[in-house]
Amino acid sequence: MSHTDPQVTEADRDDEIEDEIELDEPRLRAIREALEARDPTALDDLIEPLHGADIADMLEQIGEGERATLIELWSGHIDGEILSELDEGLREEILNALPAEDVAEAVRELDTDDVVDLIENLDDSDQADAILGALDDVDRVAVERALAFPEYSAGRLMQREVVVAPSFWTVGQTVDHLRQADELPQQFYHVILVDPRMRPVGHVTLGKILAAPRDTPLAEIEEESFRTFEATEPEREVAYAFNQYHLISAAVVDADDRLLGVITIDDAIRILDEEAEEDILRLAGVDAEESLSDRTLDVVRRRFPWLAVNLLTAIIASLVIAQFDQVIAEIVALAVLMPIVASMGGNAGTQSLTVAVRALATRDLTGANVWRVIRREVVAGAINGGAFAAIMGIVGLVWFGTPMLGVVIAVAMVINLIVAALAGVGVPIVLDKINVDPALASGTFVTTVTDVVGFFAFLGLAAIWLI
Amino acid sequence: MSHTDPQVTEADRDDEIEDEIELDEPRLRAIREALEARDPTALDDLIEPLHGADIADMLEQIGEGERATLIELWSGHIDGEILSELDEGLREEILNALPAEDVAEAVRELDTDDVVDLIENLDDSDQADAILGALDDVDRVAVERALAFPEYSAGRLMQREVVVAPSFWTVGQTVDHLRQADELPQQFYHVILVDPRMRPVGHVTLGKILAAPRDTPLAEIEEESFRTFEATEPEREVAYAFNQYHLISAAVVDADDRLLGVITIDDAIRILDEEAEEDILRLAGVDAEESLSDRTLDVVRRRFPWLAVNLLTAIIASLVIAQFDQVIAEIVALAVLMPIVASMGGNAGTQSLTVAVRALATRDLTGANVWRVIRREVVAGAINGGAFAAIMGIVGLVWFGTPMLGVVIAVAMVINLIVAALAGVGVPIVLDKINVDPALASGTFVTTVTDVVGFFAFLGLAAIWLI
């Protein structure tokens, strides 16, 4: 971020320049020192220039005790913006710590979609009621209507505040209307054209309205492409469409195609972000809800189930090894080398798996190319398997001086890397077909397959060829 | 996506309704059948209604031979939009297949930032020259100037097309000026206020301009918060700021703070997307450049290095096992159980690692909470380690009937899960400090640590307590 040279600044620009200040490590350290010293003046000076998003990040990074001190000492308010930027896990703690009138004031500043986001994640229904109670009647009804839509639907995501014009209006009529409007949404990018029954029929960008002569009919400058979403559509579909078609805002309609609200790009980005994050965490066996401000016992509880699944699969792999205990007792070198075959299979499988899971998420892997991708992965697995078979064959031979041991590990390696490729692509595709999130469950399946096949191929071939 | 009921549509809305059609599996199948049957009419009917982004996806999903047939038969043009939506790997193939005049026409439609994106990823410099040659002088100079900025910088990301107004203008002057402008950017969201030396001093949203009376000074309705980026700033910083501060467009300036261009939200989303994708792929040991349209040999080449690293680390773990070959020869049960300890450590380590890598990427893990997070992970590792130690102790005892074997596996489990937590958080933090992407290299380090510690603790304790 560039900081403007103070010499070229005019006096009235102080506000903007301060807004450019970001939360960096020295400032964070200074804030913690001010909290430690219980110095409200220093605290105000340090926090006031920060953007709400940065204040929220700061609250997440300091400790629980420091947060309490901050709320007590800071003369500023935790406003609506800060609340909606906060990690869900922390919101309840902060809401509990704030005086009721502060919460009410904070909530009244927010657009309805942000209030919905705030309420839907609260476990504590008293807090939800308090927030609803703080709203004026119109907003409360809007929020309650939004909450009546299913979770993760377009209806929850949209804001009610819309800017519409009859489709037969001219630019001049629209501009006059906007100038007379009591209140306009904080951010809007299009005027939505509606028919007499409030059904959206198109939209016009603000840029086009500004550039066109007053007598231009809106219909003449409307965008070529216009998409609406039904309120019950899943938010992930909405986010996908925003990303795919570069939308900036889109109208939301009910089953009769009547305008209900509008979804803007910032909501879509949040969902896209959450989806990518979910994939990353789930692929690693971490609960998608986990956050850095979770307490230790929450972390224990969230991580345990996946580790338990892994324990079961590890035991299955061990049962395979146990079948060959006589072989291992005779040739201990097998115990030394067997993890290599399993580990290479696991890694190759994870590579194929991750590519497949992401391609499914971005809808790049479809019926049209599924066989081509599977063939590609399997051939690539066979070629890399061959290369590593040659390397490990030589290592095995040199290390233990038994040529046949080199052959065994080489053949097992090729088999396992081919199986890894097959499982890596096949498992997520099958899970996706049966509507299980491939990111969630594929990892366990694939590494179980590569462990079992790796141990079985290596020890089985050893039993046949070496004994 | 809701499809408007045909009965309520007016004739002049045909275009928009067709635009709502998406690329789904039946349509993709029909396109492939039309290609197979070499039926240009069917092909046109199927492709024309699609959005450019969907046409690009379709081109990525069909085979190479089908693409050639499509370019030959389809009467429509691969336009600039389709080209910029295409996977980088496919662009050169398509550019080579297209007649020169089609390429020229396609490129002239694009904003300068999209031309830059197109050219910077071409390996073939003849193609780049051909594209530059197709541009008119003004655009060519703009593109060449952008290419002079470092790769992955704000300068490469920005478009030159900006809408500015002197900061002392009124709304009326601005609107008149916009109405007289020859050409405005396809999309713009703010009018940037500049001083007489073209230094941006603020910006006004189009919504505010539309809503304000003509005699309102722009300075009165400018946004409170205003951020500019220097052209040399890394694009990831820009993308982070767009996401963190919910920006929709931002001015880019040179070292003297003069306006050079503007970056819009669609560019920022693309970078955010790429960054998340990079993290996901790198965590799994997949080259971040890999794409689903890569050929088999590219896949082999891209995956090999990571598998080679993994082979080395697997051999290191095997060397640890080799130290205890006498112990294993005496008690074969150790060979059966040892992968369980290593596997649990690897999984727990990967969980901690993934959380840490993402927290670093989103800047949630900083000096302020690093010790708190490390402590949390280690304590959680110890608690889950204790739980699984109890389970595995019992399993070991029941399975092999040796109480001391149960104790050995239990203690090894606790040790390895604590180490896994430490390595999982510690390794990415250290890599980040020394400016290595933690997503790229952490995985290998962490699983090597958990393999080595797992085998060493389990076999070492067995050597002491069981023999």
Interface residues (C-beta under 8 A of the other chain):
Chain A: M1 S2 T4 D5 V8 E10 D12 R13 D15 E16 D19 E20 E25 L28 R29 R32 H51 A53 D54 D57 M58 E60 Q61 I62 G63 V163 V175 L178 R179 A181 L184 P185 Q187 F188 Y189 D195 R199 V201 G202 T205 L206 G207 I209 L210 A211 A212 P213 A219 E224 S225 F226 R227 T228 F229 E230 E233 E237 A241 N243 Q244 Y245 H246 I248 V253 D257 I265 D266 I269 L272 D273 A276 E277 D279 I280 L281 L283 A284 G285 V286 E290 L292 R295 T296 L297 V299 V300 R303 F304 W306 L307 A308 N310 L311 T313 A314 I315 A317 S318 I321 A322 D325 I328 A329 V332 A333 L334 A335 V336 L337 M338 P339 I340 A342 S343 M344 N347 A348 T350 Q351 L353 T354 V355 R358 A359 R363 D364 L365 T366 G367 A368 N369 R372 V373 R376 E377 V379 A380 I383 N384 A387 F388 I391 M392 V395 D451 F455
Chain B: M1 S2 T4 D5 V8 E10 D12 R13 D15 E16 D19 E20 E25 L28 R29 R32 H51 A53 D54 D57 M58 E60 Q61 I62 G63 V163 V175 L178 R179 A181 L184 P185 Q187 F188 Y189 D195 R199 V201 G202 T205 L206 G207 I209 L210 A211 A212 P213 A219 E224 S225 F226 R227 T228 F229 E230 E233 E237 A241 N243 Q244 Y245 H246 I248 V253 D257 I265 D266 I269 L272 D273 A276 E277 D279 I280 L281 L283 A284 G285 V286 E290 L292 R295 T296 L297 V299 V300 R303 F304 W306 L307 A308 N310 L311 A314 I315 A317 S318 I321 A322 D325 I328 A329 V332 A333 L334 A335 V336 L337 M338 P339 I340 A342 S343 M344 N347 A348 T350 Q351 L353 T354 V355 R358 A359 R363 D364 L365 T366 G367 A368 N369 R372 V373 R376 E377 V379 A380 I383 N384 A387 F388 I391 M392 V395 D451 F455
